[in-house]
Amino acid sequence: MGKSTLFNRLTRSRRSLVGDEPGMTRDRIYGKASWEGRPYELVDTGGMLPGDAELIPEAIFRQAQTAIKAADAILFVVDGRSVLTSTDRQLAQLLHRTGKPVLLVVNKVDSDRQERLTDEFHELGLREVYGVSSEHGLGFQDLLEALAAHFPPEEAAEVEVAVTPADTGEEAVAAPLPVEVPEVRIAIVGRPNVGKSTLLNQLTGEERSIVSEVPGTTRDAVDALVVRDGRRYRFVDTAGIRRKGKTHLMAEKLSVVMARRHLEEADVALVMIDAGEGIVSSDATIAGYASESGKSVILVVNKWDLARSRGVKRQDFEQAVRDSFKFLAYAPVVFLTAKNGHGVPGLYQEITRVAAERRKRISTAQINRFLATVDFKRAGVPRAQQVRIYYISQVGIGPPCFVLFVDKARDLHFSYQRFLENQLRAAFNFRGTPIVLKTRVSGGKKKK
């Protein structure tokens, strides 16, 4: 029906997945917008199917009801190119009973079909009917003027608007929202059904993501802001990342693409592992995505209660994790059970610590006092591959980046790089974060 295209146009973003498969949106997706200087928040909901007792449709309906309850106004979106259905009529009655302003948005209506609005769609019993074309931007002036008439007084809190469709067609994904103060952005990544949505719900203390035993339930990237002990954390629950050969539906393919995109935008990645199933090859692949993107990483072993009940020892499982993720030797490992919240406070502590390490700065004087203590003979680099490091300077954070001023225009030997990184970690920690090392010939050009 173009609901997500409408959401994207109003928020001037690409937060929502747009496609032809029905039922793509499942969770509540939030976005910021404004009209003539008045800010308001849009909440995109999944397709509502009243009375459907199936697990996922029932959970989607519950999520939509939560958004409607909090909203100041409701945009009820229907498809202008289709005939009205019994579901449309049932939803119109349900929304009318809320007592809140309901604006019927007939989407996919071009200028030559405006007259049809006075006929069929008024049958739904809603007084305010507006024809728009979300794809082409037609009809939005009248719609937004009407919507603004239902805004609370300007001194009131920011307006919230629920965008509520019937279950036909397009869906939403989260993208970063503007913020007034710094915050840590955390992406929760992992393969399907490892407990990402359950963890998000525990971290936020509410049902932000739909949870079920069906792999791939989450398709949107659902974000939620948590303020805890004066710190701001924005968690993004991404869709489960599958191998390409296992991804068939367009919704799944788009979800994986968006999960990778949100990982790129994060500060910290929580790479989740299912302790009940054990470590599999796709876990290492997903962790590799996090490492390659330069994100700080925490390895989160979920469902630890299941493994422990089978007699698995923590130190043995942690060693298996270390053996499987040798390229993430700097990443801490946190054991928890998201279902009951056991271990979640410790995860918050680790996120705070890792985020601080990611933005740590070392003064030039301090780093060069360290350099004077390093015995590079222990690096085991062939003489022909050795370089002399005159001094080091930190030039960036998030992740920490250092420039090594050297005597030769030569790439740093792998052993040299690994040795120096280990020495930097021993001296300055940098827990959970990658370290970027670049070389520059003293007085010459920097090598990437």
N, C-alpha and C positions, 0 to 999 in steps of 0.2 A: 504494500500500500504506500510505501515511501515514507513511513514514519521516521526512519533513521535519517533519511535525506532531509526531512524537516528539522530534526534535532540538530544535524550538522550545520544546516544553514543558519538556524537561530543562534547557535553557539559559535559560528564561524570557525569550526574545527572539523577534524576528521575522526572524531571520537567514536562514531558508530560504524559498525560493519554494515555495508550495503550489498545486498545480493538478492537473488531470486528465490532462494529456498525459504519456505515458511518456518516460523518458530525459532529463528536464530537467536533473538534476544531472550535472555533468561533472567539475569539479575538486574538490579536497579543501577542505572548509570547516571551520574551527575555531571552537569555542565553549567558554566557561567555565561550569562548574556546580559545585554542592557538595551533599553529603548528610551531615547531622548534623555539620556543621563541617569535613568533609573535602573539600577542593577537588579537582576532577578536570577534565580537558579532554576534550571530545568532538570527534571528527573525523568529519564527514559525508562519505560517498563517493558516487560515482555508481553507477548500476545496473551490476552485474557480469555480463558475458556471456562466460564462459570459452570460448576457442576461436574467437571471432569475429575474423576477420582484417581487418575493415574498420578504417580509420584511427582514427576517433573512438572506437568501442567498445573497440578495442585499447588506446588511450591512456587511456581511463577505467579499464579493468581495471588498467593499470600504476599509475595514481594510487592506486587502492584498495589494491593490494598494498603500496605504500609506507606507507600508513596502517596496514595490518595488521601490517607488520613492526615498526613503532615502538610498537604498542599493548600495553598490559598485559592487556586483556580485549577481547572482541569481542561486540557485540550484532548478531545475525543476524536481520534483520527480514523476516517474511513476512506475507502478507495472509490474515487469518483468515476472510475471506468467499470465498476462492477455493480451488480444489483445488490440491494440490501439483503442481508441474511438474518436468520432468526437470532444468531449470536449478536449481530449489531443491535437488534431491537432489545434483546435481553440486557446487553451492556448499557444501553441508553437508559433503561429503567433503573438499573442498579446505580448508575452515576447520578441520575436525577434525585434518587433517594438520599444521597449524601448531604443534600442541602447546600452544596458548594456551587459556585458559578461553573457551568459546563459550556464550553465553546465547541461546537461541532465543526471540525476541520475536514472538509471534503477535499482530499488531495488528488493530484493528477487531473485538475480541471483547467483547461485552457479557456481563453476568452470566449470562444464560440460555444461553450457549453455552460456558461454561467446561468442561463435561464432554467436549466434542469434543477438548480438548487431549490427553486421555489416549489418544486413538485415533489419528487420522490423523497428527498432527504428530510423535508419538514415532517414527514410521517413519523420520524423518531420522537417527535414531541419536544424537541429542543429549540428554544426561540432564537438563539444566536448561531447562525450557520454561515460559514465563510469558505468560499472556494479558493484554493491555492494550487500552484504548481511548485512543489518543493524543488524539483529539478531545475526549473527555469526562473524561480524567484518571483512568480506572479502572485498577486493578491496579498502580499505580506503587509502592506501599509494598513489596509483595513483590519486585518487580523490583529496586528500589534496594537493599534489604537484601541480596539475593543478589549484586548487583554489588559492593557494598561488601566482601563477604567475600573478593573477589579483589584488593582493593587491596593494594599493597605496605605494609610497615610505615610508621607515621606519619612516621618520620624520613626516609623515602625521598622522592625527588623527586615532583612532582605526577603523579597517575595520568593515563594517557592511554587513552581508550576509542574504538575504531573502531566506527562505526555503519554496518553493511554490508548493503545490500539486494540482492535480485534486481532486474532492470530492469523495474519496473512503477511508475510513477507520480509521485513528487513530488520536489522538489528544493530545493537550498539556495542562499542568498545571504549574503554577508558583511555584518556590521554591526560597529560598533566594539566592541573588547574593553576591559575595565577594565585600566588600567595603573597601576603604582606610581610611575613617574617621568614627567616631561613628555616628549612625543615629537612629532615633526612627522608629520602625517597627509597623505599625498599620493595624490590620485586620478589614475589614468591614464585619460584619456578620448579618444575619437575615433570615427570611423566604423568599420564592420567591416573587418577585415583590414588595418589600418594597421601592425600589429606590436605592439599593446599587451601581449599575453601574452608575446611574445618578449622585450620589454623587461623585464617583471617577472622573467622567469627569469634574465636577465642581472644585474639589480639584486640579486637574492637569491642567485645562484649555484647554483640548483637548479631542477628542473622543478616549479614551483608551479602553472603554468597549462598546459593543453593547447594545443599550437600546431599548426595545420594551415593548408592553403591554402583551406579552406572558410570563406567569410565567415560571421561569427556563431557561431564555435565556442564562444567564451566566453559563457555565459548567466548564470553566477553572478558576483557581485562577490567576487573572491578576494583576501584580504588576507594580508600577510606582514610580519613585523617584522624589520628589519635593524638591527643595532648596528654602527656603523662609526665609528672614531676617537672612541669615547666618546659618540657621538650616536645617538639612537633614531629610526629612520624607519619608519613604517608605510605600506606601499604597498598600494593597492587597485586591482586590475585590474578595470575595469568592462566590461560588455557593450558591444559596438559600438552606437552610437546611430544609428538610421536615421530617415529621414523617416517620418511617420505613415502615408503612403500605401504605404510599402514594408514595413511591419510587419504581418504577418498572423497567425502563430501566437501563441497565448496566451503561450507561454514567451518569445517575443521581446518581446511587449508588456510583460510583467512585468519582463523584464530591463532594458528601457529605463527604466521607471519607477524601478527600483532603482538604476540607474546615475545618474540625476538625484538620487536621494536621497543616495547616497554622495558625490556631488559637493558637495551642500549641507553635508555633515559634514566635509569636508576643510579643510585649511589652504592647501594648494597644489594647483593643477590642472596636470597635464602634458597639454597639448592636442597630440595627435600628428597630424602631417601626413605623407602618403605622398609622398616626393619622386619616386618612380618614376612615379606617376600625375599628380602636380602638384596644385595647389590647386583644390578644387571648392567649390561653394556650401555644401554641408553642413558643411564645415570651419568656415566663418565662423559658421554657426548654432550649432554645438557650442561654439565659442569664446565666442559670445554668452551661452550658458548659464553658462559659467564666470565671465564678467564680471558678469552680473546677480546671481550668487550671492555676490558680494563676495569671491571667492577670489583669492589671489595666483596668477599665471599664468606658466608658462614654455611657450613654443611650441617643440615638439620636432619637428624635421624628420628623419624616419626614412628608412631605405633610401637614404641619401645616396650610397652607392656606385653605385647604379643610375643616378642622375641624373648623377653625375660621369663615369661611363663613356660617357655620351652627349655629353659636352663642356659640360654646364651649369656655369656659373661660380657660385661661392658667393655673391658679392656681388649677382649678378643675381637669384638665387632669393630671397635675403634681402629685396631690394627688392620683389619680387613679394609676399612675405609681408607686408611693411609696408603695401603698397598695399591688400591684401585685409583686413587687420586693423588699420585705422587707429584703431579704438576701443581697441586694446591696444598703443598706442605705447610704454607703459611696460614691456611684457613682454619679457624677453630671449629670443633665439632661439638654440637649441642644435642643431647638426647632428650626427647620429650614425648608426651602422648597428647596430641592436640585435642582428642575427643573429650578428655576430662580436664585439660588445662595444666596437667602436671609438667613442670619444666618451663612453662611460658615466662614466668618472671625472670628466670635465668637467661632466656633468649633476649628479653628486653635489655638486660645488662650487657650482653655481648654485642647487640646492635649498637648501643651507645658507645661502647669502647671501640669497636671497629670503625664506626663513623668518625670518631675523633682521630684515630690513627690515620685515616685516609686524608685528613686535612692537616696533619702535623707538618710543621716547618722546622728545619734545622738550620741554624745560622751558619754562614760561610766559615766563620772562625771555628765553630764547634765541629763542623764536618771535616775541616782540614787538620784539626788536632787528632781526630779519629784516623784520618788517612795516614798520619805519621806513625801510627801504631800497627798498621797492617803489614804483615809479612807476605808479600805476593809470591814468594818462592813456594809457599805451601799450595798455591793454586794449581800446580802441576801443568803449566802451559809450556809447550815447546819453546825453546829460546827464540826461534825464528818468528814465532807468533806473539811474542811479548811486546808490550808497549810500556812506556813510562808515563805515569799519571802525575802531572805537576800539581794540580789542585782540582777540587770538586766544588760545584755550586748547585744548590737546589733552585730550580727555575719554575717549579709548578707543584700544585697539590691536586688531589682528587683525580687520579692517584698521584703520589709523590713522584716527581721527575727530577733527575740529577744530570747535569752535564759534566763529563770528565774531560779536562783539558790535557791532551796527550801530545806525544812527540812525533807520532806517525799517523798518516792518513790511512788507517786500517780499521776494519770492523773488529770490535772487541771479541776475542776468542770466547767460545761458549763457556769453557772452564773458568776463564777470568770473570766473566759476567756472573756466573753462578756463585763463585767464591766471594766476589765483592758483595753481591746481594745478601748472602748468608752473614757476612761480617756486618753489614749495615743493620740487619735485623737483630743480630746479637747485641749491637751497641744501642740501637734506637727503637727496637721492637717492630713497628709497622704491622701490627697484628691484623691479619685478615685482608690486607691490601696488597696489590701488586706494586712493584717498584719499577719505574721506567729509567733506564740508563742510556744516555746518548754520549757520543764522543765528539770532540772538536779539537782539531789541531791547534795548538797554542798559537794565536795570531792568524789562524786560518778559518776555513768554513766548517760549520757544524755538519757532522754526518748523522743522517737519520737512521 
